[in-house]
C-alpha cells in the first residue's frame, strides 16, 4: 500500500525523492517522510500529503546525494508525524522505510524492550529497524549482513530500504510479498515501489524477487543475494512507460483523464489480438496452454474490488460464449476456506497492480494444488505476472486515480477476447455469430467515445442527486456486475452509501429502503430481459423512488417512465458492460467533485493493496 522511493548517486536526492513521492502518492497519503544523508542524517516527516512534507522541509537542510522516502497508508499506528516513515534505530545510526506488515513484531518488540530499546511510535516498522540495529551491534556486522540475518527471523511482508549513516555510500533493500524495483543509472541507483518515479531517469530496471536482498554502492557496483546468502544474478529488464501518461494533461483529476482515455485503452487491450477483417481472435499468452484452458473442467477467477467485478462479467462471458463452468471468488476468502482445486482447473487472477496480496496468496494455494495459473495484470514484471504460468497484460498504462476506471474496462476487454477465442476453439459459437461479435467489438472504442459526449447531461443528473445519503444500483445479466461496480465507485470517491443488486432481488429486502429520497440507478440495456427490467422500474416508481436509467438508444418505453435517462449506443449484449459502466464512472466523479471530495485520493484508500 505504501510508496517507497530511494536514491544514491551524484545528483541532488531531495528533488528526486519528492517527485517520486508525488508519483507514488496514489499508494498512500496518510503521511510522508524523507531521510537525507549529507555527513549527518536528516529525517523529515509530516502527517498528511506530500505537499505537507514539502512545506515543512522548506526551512531545513535538504542537501545530500543519498536518501530514502516514503508515503504511507496506515496499518500499525494512526496517521501522525511520529508514526510516519522513515523510522530510525535507537542509536540513530540506521533509518528505514517499509511497505508491508511484520506479523511477529510484538514478540520481537518485547525481547528488544528487555534489552533496553525504547520505542517512540506504534509501528511494526520501528521494531524492524531496532531489530536490525540489535543484530548489527551484537556481531558487528555490515549493514547488508545485519539486514539479511534479521530478516531470517521476521514473519510477514516487506519491501524495505535501509540507510546506514556510518556506511553512507551504500543502500540496502529487500522484499518479500511487497513490490520493489531497482533502477540502474550511470553510477547511480534508484529504488521504488513501481516504475513511475524511475522512468524519467533510467529505463534499466531489476524487479527484485521475494526474499532477495540488494546492496548498491555509489561507485556503481551492486550485488543481490538471497536471504539464505546465495549470490543471485538478476535479469536487467527495460521499463516501458510514458511520462506523459503519468501527468494530468490539463484535467482537474487523474480519474477524469483516465475515464476519457478509455477509447484508447480499450483499443490498446485489443491491439494485435483481434482482426474482424481476417476473422480471428488470439491471445499470445494463452497459445502455449490453449489445449489445457479450453479443456478445463472449470475456470476459477480470483480478484478483489473492481477486479472481482470484472471477473463476474467474465463468468457470464465464459459460460455464455465458451460453455465452460466458472466460479468467481473473492481472493481474500478463497485462500482461507480450504477450497477444492485440482490439476484440471484453470485459475485466472485479475489485478491491476499485479501485487494484490490476497490474490497473490490465493494463487500460491492454487499452484500447490496443480492448477494452471493465468494472470491478467497491468504492471509488467509484477509479482502475479511472475508467479503465473501464463497471462496477458491489459496495456492500459499507469492508472493513478485510486478508483479504477480504465483498468476495469481493459480487464473486461481482455476477458472478452479470451472468451471469444475459447468459444471459437471449442465450437460453441457459430461462425456467423463469432464474426458479428468480433466486428462489433472493434467498434466499441468509438462507441465509448460517443458515450463521453454525454458528460454534460450526466453532470446535470449528478447535481440533482449529489445530496443523497444512499443510492441503489440495479442490473440484470451482464449488467448486474456493472451495478456492483457503479455502487463501488460512488462509495469510494463521494462517500455516499450505495449498494448494487440484481434487479430481481430488490423485492427480497432492499425495496424497503426506497422512498422519495432514494436515487435508484438502473442499468436497463439488456434486450433479453427488457420486460422484466421495466417491471422492476415500475416497482421503484410505485414507491416514489428516483429512477436514473441507463438505456439503449431508442428505448422509448423506459425513457417515458424514468426520471432521468442516459443512452448508450446499441451493441451486442455481451459488450454492454463496456458502455454502460462509462456513465456510472462519470456520475460518481461529478457527484464527488460537487461534494468537495478528493477524487484521486479518497480517504482511507490506497491504489495497490499489498497487505492483508
N, C-alpha and C positions, 0 to 999 in steps of 0.2 A: 504494500500500500504506500509506504513512504518512498521518497525520492532521494537518491544518493548521487552526488557529484564529487569528484576529486581530481586534483591536478598536481603534477610535478614536472618541472621543466625550466625554461628560461623566460617565460612570459609572466606578466603580472597575473597572479592567481585570482585575485578578488573579482575582477570583471568576468572571468571565465566561470567562477563559481556562482556568482549572482545570476548571470544569464542562464546558466544551466539550471539553477533552481527555479527560475521563472518558466523554463520549458518543462520542468518536471512537476510544476505545482498541481497539475491535474491529478497527481498520485497522492496528494495530501496537502492540506493547507491549514492545519491547526497551529503550527509554529514552524519557525525556520531558524537555521543557525549555520555558522561557519567557524572554522579554525584555520588560522594562517600562521605559517612558520617563517620567521624572519629574525634569526638569532634567538628570539624568545617566542613563546607560543601565545597567540592572542585568540581568544574564543569569544564570539559574539552570538547571542541567540535571543529571539523575541517570540512571544506568543503572537499568533495571527499570521497573516500572509507575508510573502517575501518582501513586499514593499515596506512593511513594518521594520523588518531587519535592515533594509537599505537606509531608511530614515534614521535608525538608531546608530548605524555604523558611520554616518557622515562625519561625525566629530571624533572618530577614533582612528588609530593607526591600522590601515588595511594593506600595508605593503607586504610583500612576500611572493615567492615563486613556487611555493608548495602549500597546499591546503585541502581541506575536505569540507563538504557542505551537505545539508540535509533539510528536506521539507517533510513535515510529519503528519501522519494520520494516527491519532492517539489510540494506543492499545492499553499499555500499562501506564496508568497515571493520567490525570486530567491535563488538558492543554494549558500550559503556562510556561513562563520563562525557565523555571527550574527543570521541568521535565523535557524541555526542548533539547534536541541534539545539536552539536556533539556533546558527548559526556567524557569527563576527564578522570583519570585514575587518582587514587588518594595521594600519591606522591607528586602529582602534577606532571608526570613525565609523558604519559600516554593520553591520546584523545582518539575517540572512536565515533563513527556513525554506523547506524544499524537499521536494516529493514527486515522485519520478521518478528518472531516471538521465541524467547528462550523458555522452554516449558519447565525446566528444572531449576529456574533461577532462585526459588525460595530456599531449598536446602543449601545451595551454593552461598547464598547471602548469609544464612545463619552461620555457616562454617567460617566465612570471612569476618563476620562481626566478632566471633570468638577470638580471632587473631588481631583484632583492633581496628578493622576497617570501619569507617564512618561514611554513611550514605546520605546524600543531600536530596535525592529525587525518589520518586516512586517507581522508577522504571526498571525493567529487566536489563536494559542496555547498560546502565551504570554498573550493575552487578557484573556484567560480562567484562567490562574494561578493568574493574578492580580485580577480577579473577585472572585476567591476562597479566596484570601487574604482579600479582602474588606468584604466579608461575615463573615469570621472568626473574623476580627477585630471589626466589628460592634457589635456582640453579644458575643464575647469572647468564641467562640465555639471550641471544639476539632476538629482536622483535619478531621476526618471521617464525622462529622456532617456538617462542613463547605462545604465539597465536595458534600454531599447529597443535601443540600439546594441550592447550586449554580447550580447543575445540573437540578433541577426542573425548572430553568429559561433558560436553554440552549436548542437551537434548532439545530439539526444536528446529526452527527455520531461521536462516540468517543470510543476509548479504552484508558484509562489513568492510569498512576501510579503516585502517589504523595508522596513526602518525606518531612516531616516537621522537620527542624533542631532542634526545641525545643521539639520534641517528637521522638527522634532518634531510639527508639526500635519498631517502627510501620511503616508499609507501607499501603497505602490506594489505592485501584484500583476500576475502574468502567468501564462498557461497555454499548454501545448501537450501534448496527449496525456494529461494528468492533470487530474482534475476540480477546479474551483474555483467556489464560489458566493459572490456578494456579497449581503449582507443590508443593506437600506436602512431605517434608523430615522429618528427625529427628531433631526437634527443629529448623527447617529452612523452608523457603518458597521461591518459585520462581514464577515469572510472566513472560509470554512470549506470543507473537502473535500466536505461534503454538508450537507444542510439540518438535520440533527439538532441541532447546537449553536445554531442560529439561531432556530428556530421559536418559542421562548418569548419572544423579544424583538421579532420582526417577521415578517410574512408576505410582505413585498415583497422579491423577490429578482431578481437578474440571474444567469443562467448564463453565465459568461464563455466565449467561443468560443476555439478554437485560435488561437495567435499574436496574441492580443489582450492589451493592457496597460491596466490600470485604475489611475487615480490618484484617491484620495479625500482630502478635506480635512475637518478638524474643523468647518469652517464649514457643512458640509452639501453642498458642491459636489463633483461628480465628473465625470471625463472618461474615455472609453475610446477608445484608438487602436489601430490595427493595428501590427504590427511594421514595416510599411512607412510608418508615421507618418500614416496616413489616419484622420481622425476617424470614429468609429462611433457611431451612435445605437442603443442597445440596447433590447431588449424587456424591460419590467419585468413579471415573472411573479408569480403568487401561489403561496406554498408551502402544499401540502395535506399536513398531518402532524398527528397527535395525540400530545401529550406523553405521555399515559398509556401509549401503545404502546411507548414507549422506556424504561419503568420495569419492574422485575421483577414487580411486582404480587403480592408475597408468595411467589413461588417462589425457591428457592435459586439457580437459574441461569436465565439467559435461554433457554438451549436447552430446558429443560423447559417453560417458559412458552410457547415457540414451538411445541413439539410439541402442547401442549394447545390452542393457538389454531387448529389445522388444521380442525376442523369449520367454524369461522367463515371462515377464509381461503380454503378451497376454495369455500365458498358465495359469497364476495366475488368470486372469479375468474369465477364463472358469472353473477353478478348482471347482469340486463339483456341477457344474451347467449343465454338458452335459455328456452323455455317448453314443457314437456311438455303442458300443457293445450291450448295452441294449435298445438302440433306444429311448432316451428321452432327452429333454432339460427342465430345471426347474430353475426358479429364485425364491429363497426363499422370497425375498422382495415383489414379486408380488402375492404370493399364496393367501393371505388374501383378496386381491381385484381383483382376476383374473376375476370374472364374470363382474365386472364393467368395467375393462380395455378392455376385449375382446368385450364387447357390446357398447363401447363408440361410440358416433356419430362422433367424430373426436378426434385426438390427436394433441395438440399444443405443440411444442418443443421450449424451450427458451434457449438461450445461447449467449455468446459473444466471438468474436475472433475465436480461434481454436475450442472451444466447439460448436460454431454455425456451423462450417463446419462439425463437427461430426453429428450434428443434420440434416444437409442437406442430408448426406448419409443415415441417419435413415429414412428420408422421402421416399427415393427410396425403402429401405428395408421393411418398414411397408406397403407401398402401393402395392409393388410387391408381397410380401410373405403373408401378413395378410389381404390385401384388406381393410384397414382402411384409411379413409381420414386423411391427415396430413397437418398441417401448421407449418412452421419453422419461428420463429420470432427472430429478434434482441431484446433481453430483454430491452435494453435501449430505444427502440422505442415503444415497446409493451405497456409499463406501462403508456405512455403519450398520447395514441391515443384513449382512451375510447373504448377498444375492446369489442366485443360481446363474453361473456363467460357464459356458463350455467352449471348446475349440471350434464349434460350428457357428458361433456368434460373431458378429462384426460390431464393434463398439466405436461409435463416432463421437468425438469430443469437439464441442464448439466453444471457442474462447477468442475474443478479440485480441487480448494481450498474449495469449498462449502461456500465461503464467498463473492462471487462476488456481489457487492452492487446492480447493476441494476437487476440482475437475482433474487436476494432475494426480492427486492421491487416488481417486476413483479409477483412473487409467492404470495406475500401478497394480491395483487389485485385479482388474480385468486381465492385465498382462500375465499375472501369476497363474491365472486360470486358462491361459492358452488362447484367448480371443484375439482376433485380428484388430489392431487399433488403427483408426483413421482420424487424423486431426484436421479440423477446419479452423484456421487461425489467420490473423492479420500480420503479426510481427514475425519477420524472418529470423530464424535462429532461436526462437523462444523455446522454453522448456518442453512444452507439449509437442511442438514440431519435432523436437529431437527424440522424444520418448516414443512417439507413434511409429508404426510400421510403414505407414503411407499417409498421404494427406494432400491438401490443396490450400494454397494461400488465397485469401479473398482480394488482395491487392487494392484496398481502398485508401491506402495512405494513412499517415498518423491521424488518429481521432483524439482531439484534445478535450472537447466537451465531455464532461463526466457522463451525462445522459447519452447513451448510444443512439445514433441515428443512421449514419451511412454504413456503419459496420453491420447493423441489423439487416438492411436491405441487401447488402453484399453477401451476407451469410445466406439469406433466403434465396438469392440468385444462384449461388453456387450449389446449394442443396437441390434447387430445381433442376439444374443441369445434371446433377448426379442421378436424380430420379428419372429424368428423361433417358439418359444413357442406359440405366439399368432396365427401364421399361422396354427400350428397343432391343437390348441384348436378350431379354427374357421372352420377347414376343408377346408382351401384354398390352402393347399399343399398336393399333393398326397403322399401316404406312401413311394413310391419309390423315389420320388424327395427329400422328407424330409430326408430319410436315406442317400441319396447321399450327401446332404448338410452337415449334421452333421458329417459324416465321413470325408469329405473334410475339414471342419472347424477344426477338431482335427489335421489335417496335416499342418495347417497354420504356427504354430510356427517354424517347421522345414524348411518350405519354406522361412520364413523371415530370418532364419539363412543362407540359401543359398544366399539370396539377399545381405547379408552383405559381402559375398565373392567378390562382385563386387566393393568393396570400392576403390581399386587402379584404376580401369578403370574410375570410377566416379570422382576421384581426378584429373585424367588427363583431363577429359572433363571440369572440373572446371577451370583448368589452362588456357584453351583455351578461356573461356568467362569471366574471372574474371574482365576484364577492361571495360565491357559493362556498359552503363549508364541506360539501360532499358532492360526489358525482358517481354515476354508474355508467359503465360501458357494456354494451351487449353486442354479441356477434354469433353467427352460426357457421358450422362447417369450417372452411378455410379461414374464415374471419373471426372465429372465436379466439384464437391466439392473438389476433390483432387487437381485439377488445382488451385482452390482458396487457398487451404492450402499451396501448393508449392510456390505460389507467396507471400503469407504472410510470410513464413519462410525466403525467400530471402530478403524481405523488412526489416524484424525485425532485422536480425543479420548482413547483409552485407551493408545495406543502399542503395541498388540498387533499383530503382523504378521498380516495377513489377506489372502486372495485370493478373488476371485469368478470363477466359471467357469460356462459352460454345463454342465449336469449330465452330458450325454453325453460331454463332453471329459475328465471326471475320469479315465477309464481310459486316456487317451492321455498319461499322465505324472503328474498330481497325485496319483493314487491311491497312489503310492509314499510319500507323506508321512503317510498315515493310520495311526494307531495308537491305543492306549487313551487317549492324552493329547490327541488332536486333536478338538475340537468341530467338527462339520460342520453348518452351518445350511442346511437345505433348504427352499426356497420351493416348496411342493407343492400349489398351488391351481389348477393348470391341468387342467380336466376333459378336454381333448382329448389330454393327454399323461400322464394319471394312471398308466397301467400302466407306462410307461417310467420315470417318477419312482420308483415303488415298486421297480422293478428296481435303480435307482441307489442307493436307500436300503439295499437288501439287500446290495449290494456293499460299502457302507461298514460295515454291521454285521458282515459276514463278516471284516472286518479290525479289529474291536474299536473302531471309531470311535464317538464320542459323537454321536448324532443329535438335533438340535433341529429339529423340523419345523413349519413354518407351513402349516396345512392349512385347508380349508374345513370349516365346521361340519358334523358328521355323517359325516366321513370316518373310518370305524371301522377300515379296513384299515391305514392309516398310523399311526393312533392306537395300534394294537396293537404295531407293531414299532419305533416311535421311542422314544428315552429320554425326551424331553420334547416336548410339542406345544403350539402356540399356535394357537387357532382364529380365523379371520376369518369374518364373515358371508358368506353366499353372494351372488355378484354375477355380472354378465356378465363373461366372460373379459377383454375389453379394459380393464376397470376394476379388475382385481385388483391392479395395482401401487399404486393409491391406498390400498388397505387393507393389503396385505402389507408395505409399507415401514414402517408405523407400529410394529409390534413390533420391527423391526430398529433403528429410531431409539431406542426405549426401552431395548432390550437394551444398546446401545452406551453410552447415557447412564448406566445403573446400573453397568455394569462400570467405567466411567471414574471415577465417584464413589467406588466401593468401592476403587479403586486409588489414590485420593488425587490424581487429576489435576484440573487446572483446566479444566472442561468448556467454558466460554465462550471461553477464551483458550489453546488448546493451543499447545505450544511450536513455534516456527519458522514458525507460520502467521499469515496475516492474512486478513481478510474479502474485501477487494477487491484483486485482483492487477492493479495499474495499471502494472507494469513487466514487461519481458520476463524 
